[in-house]
Amino acid sequence: MNLAVVCDLIEENWPSMDLAGDILLACLRGDEFKAVHAERIRPAMSRRLTATPLRSSRFAFNLDRIVNRFWDYPRFLRRYRETADVFHVVDHSYAQLVLELPARRTLVTCHDIDTFRCLVEPKNDPRSAPFRAMVRRTLRGLQSAALVVCPSNATRDALISHGLIPRDRLRLVPLGAHPAYSTEPDTEADVEVARLLGPADDGHIDLLHVGSTIPRKRIDVLLRMFSRVKKHFSRARLIRVGGPFTTEQESLADSMQLRQSILVLPHLERRVLAALYRKVAVVVLPSEREGFGLPLLEAMACGTPVVASDIAALRELGGEAVVYRSIFDVQGWADAVIGLMTERHHDPVRWAARCRDVVARASFFTWEEHTRRMVALYREVLDGDRRRNMEKRRVMSASGSKPRSGVKTVVWGANPRTWNAAGNASVKGEADG
């Protein structure tokens, strides 16, 4: 089987989406999957405004992103239509690319429904008419795919409840933790973490938040919770990985006099982030919405207890090994964190058991199992397409239908194609998916 894995533009720098493509391709190179020949599809971003004096502006970068996603990338893909048996678009926000591919042989992984929220919940996510038009095209691509793969029941249920994708075309395949995230020590990474954190201070009790600062990550809850924790543990420190706060978030931190107790770090290399997970006391994840929750899984794999939002996707992932609190209960969050910090210092036996529990829970989610299930879906899609083509040929044969004069039908890959006398090809059934 020839598989094309369609990845995000690397210049956009979406770590979770890049991980999804990178590790899937790495696993597919293993002996277990020798029957699958996988190729990454990802062009370089074409620079327009970012190649001008405006290159440093956010507006220029976003405009280049849009043109690349909706013009350059689709046209780049056309050369690959006949080179693969199955196509896998690893990021649902790139689902518009399905419209340039043989849709009946294409899968899309839909990690969450945030991309489509402006269409399904317009009052909660008001957007401009041009933006909604782009999202509608992306949704059209998603709806054209043979199968849509979800990492959690929460995402699958959201797609069903909003009437976006029929239940029978949805498949559940959880993600896994990268092998770098484990309880095994890494001396070089530990040294780098020590450098990032500054001089050692045994009095520090470190909390960690990993993720972006977009609204659904609820950084406001994180900061208000931390302010209350500080009243109980004055030496507590909040470490944030994933880029700087917004201006509004900085103002909130300043209003609570927290700035000196917060360390903001950029995106870290996986080994270094894993070492940081292992070093901190507690990881906190106060998101309002998540499609899966990779930071939760990564923290568990490293043996670090977590306090997470009481939402379906995170409960599905963390099970009984994680402490959950509502984002509407800031004091409850603070109490949970304080309780874990106290346990860590005064009840080492119970703390050790808690750390073992999160590691055991994380072991249920591996990229090897993810890859096995994805390969089964690739075969399902390919077999389904072949059956449809055989049935079409059988019906045509039974009815005595013949190709039009000057046209011959050939089989290329998984779909029959018709070629006219001029040598121009069209793909049967692909225009409508």
C-alpha positions, 0 to 999 in steps of 0.5 A: 500500500502506498500511503501519503501523509499530508502534513501541516506547513512546518513554518506555521509551527503547530507542535501538536500537529507536527508531532502527529505527522512525525511520529506516525511516519516514524512508526510506519517505518517499523518492521511491523508495517513493512507492507505500507510505504508511507511518504510525507507530503508537505511543501515549503511555504511560499513567501509573499508578504513575508518576503517584503519589508512587511515580513515581521508583521503578524498580518503579513504572516497570516495572509501568507498562511491563508494563501498557502493553505487555500491556493498553493498547497492544493495546487501542489497536491495535484501532482500526487493524486495518482501516486498513492493508494490512500491519503491521510490529512493529519490536521482537520484545519487542512481538510480543504485539501481533501477537495484536491484528492480522491476523497473516497481514498482519503482520511482526515484526523479531526482533533477538535471542532474549534476550527468549525465553532464559528459555524456551529456556535456563531454567537460564541465565536463571531467571525467575518464573512470571509473567515466563515467562507474559508471555514465552510470550505474546510468543513466541506473537505472534512465532510468529503473524506471517506473517514474522519478519525477522532482522538477521543470520544469527546471529539467524535460526540461533538461532531455528531451532536452538531451534525457535522459528520455521520456516525458511520464515517467516524472512527476512534483512534487515541493518540499516544505519548512520544517515547521521550516522555517517560520516567527515565532520567536524561542527564543532558536534558536535566542540565538544560532544564537547570539552565533554564530554571536558573540557580537551584532553590530548594524552597521552590515548589514548581507548578507547570502549565504547557500550552498556548495562551488562546482563550480556551486554555483559560490562562485567567483561571491558571493565574487566579488559582496560582495567586491563591496557592501563593498565599499558602506556599509563598515560594511556589513558582509557576512555569509556563511553556508555550510562548508569552502571555497576551497583554491582557494576561500580563496585566492580570498577573501584574494586578495580583503581583505574580510577575516575579513568581512566574517563569515563561519559557518558549516551546521546548525540545521534547527531551527537555520538556520531558525533563521539566515534567519530571522535575516539577511538583504538579502539572495544571491544565485548566482548559475550557475545551480540549480534543484530546489533551497531549500535555496531560498524557505527557505529564502522566508518562513522566510520572507527574501528578496532574490537576485538570479541567473536569471536561469529557476529553480530559476525563477520558484520557486521565481516568481515575489517576488525575484530579479534576476541577471545574474551571468555574471553581478557582478555589477548588483548583487552589485547594487541589494543588495545595493538597497535592503539594502537601501530600508530596511533602508529608505523605511520600508513600501515598505520593509515590503511589499516585505517581505510579498510577499516572504512569500506569494510566499513560501506558494505555496510550501508545503511538504503536497502537495508534499506528496499528489502528490507523493502518487498519483504517487505511486498509478499510478505506482502500478495500471499500474503494476497490469494492465500489469500483468492482461493483460499478464495473459489474453493473456496467457489464450486466447492463451492456454499457460501453465507454463512449467512442474515443474513450477508454477506461483504465485502472490506475491505483484504486480508481478507474480513470477515463482518458479521451482521445486527446489524452486528458484524464478524469477520475470517476466518482472523485469530483463528488467524493 
